[in-house]
Amino acid sequence: MLAIVIPYYKLTFFEETLKSLKAQTNQRFKVYIGDDASPENPNQLLEKYHESFDFLYHRFEENLGGTSLTKQWERCIKLTKDEKWLMILGDDDVLDTNVVEEFYNNLNEVESGNISVIRFSTVKMDENSQITTDVYQHPKVEETIDFLFRKTRTSLSEYIFLKAKVVEIGFKNFPLAWFSDVLAIVEFSDFKRIFTINTAILKIRISNISISGNQDNVKLKSKATFEYYHYLIVNKSRYFNNEQRKILLLKLGKSYINDKKNVGYFFKISKIYWSDFLISDYFEFIKSVIKAFKTRKKNI
């Protein structure tokens, strides 16, 4: 069976999420709502849906999302029972009516292929629930490494994971959980394959109260970006060939340039270049740092 976990905090768009669960053409799922000590009590709204679908609501007395979103996700997951598959759904995202139905329609193929990560097509929508993008689709079965280097956008809500993998591996605690979802997708798949269901769509909301839409957290996002690429290079290097490793190093260098005040980042990058004997590439990195510094100086 499928567990749909909602780490709840914001009431603003929550009813649209609940409506989409009520409208599912296949109701073989249970919803677990973990309230992160929100100041916006959802009880009155939940009472409205108490006979619409099977759910469990639990309020945590301590707010964790303010310091670690990944820890909030993990304690919400602990609310689940014996379900085999798991979706972590944002409290402002919306499922098309056939998402659960299409999950079950494809489950035999997923399990026969020994695949532990499933994703759906997506669109973005704004705070007025207006669709702002075309439907974003993927190859039906994709190698995880290909996804990692092809990726243009992704959201945790659009995935269903084999729960045993989530419990075994857990989430990496990057600031704002920025890139924590991407790394989870990669690790939960065992760096193997991702199965896509393009016949059902998740609507991902981007608004000024969402982390993705908020522009006041750029520094934390830069820090998380650096930690993500550094983690991949240092801890998962065996999965990448030389060219892929160089691409990751370039992305790591770019994230440092965006936050060039952090001298520790510079030494971490330098250590990787020298340990890999990428001397000429290292000097290209130094040149890019100097160029960025001169450009900023002119603009001051």
N, C-alpha and C positions, 0 to 999 in steps of 0.2 A: 504493500500500500504506500501511498504518497503522503508525506508530511509537508505542509506549507507553513513555514515559520515566518512570522512577522515581528521584527524588532520594532516595537511601536514607540514613537515619541511625539509626532506632530498630528494634530486632529484635522488640520486644514483640508487635506485631500483624502482622508482616511475612508470616508464613506464611499468614494468611487472605487477604492480597492475592494471594500466589502461587497459592493454591488456586483463587481466582476466575479467574485467568488460565488455569490448566490446564483449567478447566471450560467455557471458551468454546466455544460450538457452532460458531463459525467461527474458525479458527486463522490467518487471513491477517493476521498482525501480527508485529512483532518488538519485543521488550522490551529497553530499554537501562537498565541499573541503574548509577547513578553514586553510589558510596559516598563520602560527605563526610568521609573520615578518621574514620569512626565507631569508638568503642571496642568496639562490639558486632559482631564479625566474623560475616557471614552465610554464609561459604563452606560450612559444613557443611549448612546449610539449603538453599542453592542446589544443592548436589550431589544432594540428594534430588529436585530438579525438573529436572535437566539434560536429561532426555529428554521432558519434559512439554510444553514449548513452546520456541520459538526465542528465546534471549536472549543478550545480551552484558553481562558484568559488568566494571566498571572501578573500581578504588579510587584516589581522589585522595589524595595524601599531605598536602595542606594543607586544613584545614577552612575553608570559606567561609561555611557556613550560620550560623555564630555571629556573623558581622558583616554578611553580606548573603545572604539566601535567594535573591534574584533572580539574583545572580551564580552561585550554585550551580545554579539552574535552567538558566541559559544555557550553562554549561559541560557540563551533562548533555545538553542538546540538541545540542551539537557532536559528541557521540558517534554521532548518527544518521547514516544513509547517504543514500539517494536517495528515501526515503519522501516522499510528497506531503502526508500528513496526520499530525497530531501530537497526542497526549494526554499531559498531565503528571499522573501518578497519584501520590497520596500513598502512603507506605509503610505506611499503616494503613487505607486505604480499600478497598472491595470492590465488584467489578462483578457485576451479575446475569449469568447464563450467556449471555444473548442480546445483550449490549451490542455486541460487534463485529459480530455478524450483522445487527443492526438498523442499524448504521452503514452497512454495504454495501447493505442493502435500500433505504436512503433517499439514497444517494450521487448517483444520477443527477438526482434532483430538486434536491438541494443545488447541484450543479455547474451545472445548467441555469439556476438562479436566481442564479448568480454570488455565492453566499454563502460566506463564509470562516470562519464560526463556527457550530459545532454544539453543542447541549447535550442532556443527558438529564434525565429525572425523577430526583428524589433522595428519600432518607429519611435521617434522622440515626439513628445508633446509639451506644451507650455502650461503656465499656471491657469489658463482658461480652457484647458483640455483640447486645445487645437493642435492637430498634427502638424509638425514643422519639418518633417523629413520624408523622403521616400522610404519604402520598406527595405530594411537592410537584411540581406540573406547571406548564407554561407554554403560552402560545399557540404554535401550530405555527410560524408565521412572525411575528416581532415586530420592530418598528422599534427600533433600538438606544436611541434617546432615550427611548422608552416604557419599555424595560427599566430604564434608568438611574433613572427616577423612580418606577417601580413596585417595584423590587427590595426584597425582604425578606430573602432569604438566598441565598448563592451560594458555590461552592467551586471551586477551579481544577480539581479532579479530574473534575468532571462535564462538562467541555468537550473538544471536539476542534477544533483550529485548522488552517487551511491553513498549512503550515510556512513557506512563502515570506513570509507576513505576519509571523510570529513573528521570523524572521531579520531581516527588513527593519526592523521597528519596535523590537523588544526590550521589556524590562520596565522600568518606572519603579521605582527603588530606594527605596521607602518603608521606614521602620523595621519590622522583623518581616515585611516584604512585606505588611503590612496594607493592604488596598485596592489593592495592586499587581495582584492578579488581576482585580479589577473593572475597573480602568483598561485592563488588557490586553484584556479582552473587548470593551470599547468601541472601543479603537483598532484591534485586529485585525479588527474588523468594518467598519472605515472609516466608523463612525457610520451604518451602513446597516441591515442586518437580521441577526437571529439565527434559526437554524432549530432547532426542538426535536423530539427523538424521545421521545415520551411513552410508548412501548411497551417501554422498557428503563430500568432503575433503577440508579443509583449509590448505594451506601451510604457515607455520609460519617461518619467516626468523630469524636465529640467526647469527649475524655477529659482528665484533668488533666495529661497529658504532651503534649497538642496545644496549639498556639498559641491556637486558638479557645477551648479549655476552661480554659486557664491564667489565673488571676486575678492573678498577680504581675507582669503586664506592662502594666497599665492606662495608665501614663504614656506608654510607647512607642506604644501603640495610639492614644492621644489625639494625639500628635505626628503620627503617620502620617495620621490622619483629617484634621487641619488641612492637611497638605501635599497630600493628595489633592484636597480641595475647592478649595484655593487654586490648584492646578495646572489644574483644570478651568476655573475662572473666568478665570484670566489667560491660559492658553494655548489654550483650546478655546472661547472665548466665541462664535465665529461659528456654532456649532452650536445655540445656545440662544436662545430668544426672551426678551423682557423678564421675563415671569413666571417662567420657568424659572431665569433668572439670579438673580432675587430669592430663589427657593427655595434655590438653592445658597449664596447669601450668608447666609441664615438658618442653614443647616447649618454653614457656616464659623464664624459667630458662636457657635453652640452649642458647637462644638469648642474655641473659645477660652475660653469661660466654664468649661468643664470643666478647663482648664489655665490659669487666669487669671494665674499668676505670670509667664508669658511676655509681657513688654511688647512685644516685637517683633511678636507676632501682632496685638496691638491696632492698631499703626500700619499693618500690612499691610492689615487689614480697613478701617481708616479711609480709606486711600488709594483703595481700590476704590469705596467709597461716594461719596467726593467726586469721583473721576474720572468716575463715572457720573451725577453730579448728583442722587443719591438722598438729598437733604438730610433730608427728613422721615423716611425709613426709617433714616437714620443716627442720628437722635435717638432713634428707637425702640430701636435697638441699644444706645445708651448707657444708656437707661433699664433695659434688661434686664440689662446688666452691673452697674449700681448695685444693682438688686434682688437679683441673685445674691450680690453682696458682702454686703449687709445680712443675707440669709438665712444665709450661712455664719457671719457674726459672731455671730448669735443662737445658733447651734448649737455654738459653741466653748465 
